[in-house]
Amino acid sequence: MYQVLVYIHIVCAIVWVGGSVFAQLLAIRAQRSSDPTELPIIGRQVAFLGLRVFLPASILLFIAGVAMVAQQYSFGQLWISVSMALWIGSVLAGALYLGPRSRKVAELFEAEGPSSAAARALLDRLFLVSRLELVSFAVVVALMVFKPGLAVA
């Protein structure tokens, strides 16, 4: 059972982290594009995927991780505690900032068109927060790989 949990955990991490990296690359390309319709389209697609793909993947990742810790590790280990705190921070950032602001961006683009300066500025901030979140993902991945403080048998 433990190996199945590891598999689920890794696949969900690939979907969540890999998808987030890919979304950032698309956002950078759209921000540099001369086509004003590209950025709103990318913003809508990322919001759609965030709710329907990235969020479920992150929840499954967390459940599998908790089950693995319960079987083989301890919640008191620093690398696990820090990873869980960063996951909670990511969930809170998504629920309290990224999600609501994504809806606001969509409304602004709908009301003001694809050249809306206000929508573009807000979308730029959303992508910046997402990039900072990617840094936290990199820290979590490093913690999962290196497991600092864990005695090696």
Secondary structure as UniProt FT lines:
FT   HELIX           2..13
FT   HELIX           14..18
FT   HELIX           19..32
FT   TURN            36..37
FT   HELIX           38..49
FT   HELIX           50..54
FT   HELIX           55..72
FT   TURN            75..76
FT   HELIX           78..93
FT   HELIX           94..98
FT   HELIX           99..112
FT   TURN            114..115
FT   HELIX           117..146
FT   TURN            148..149
//
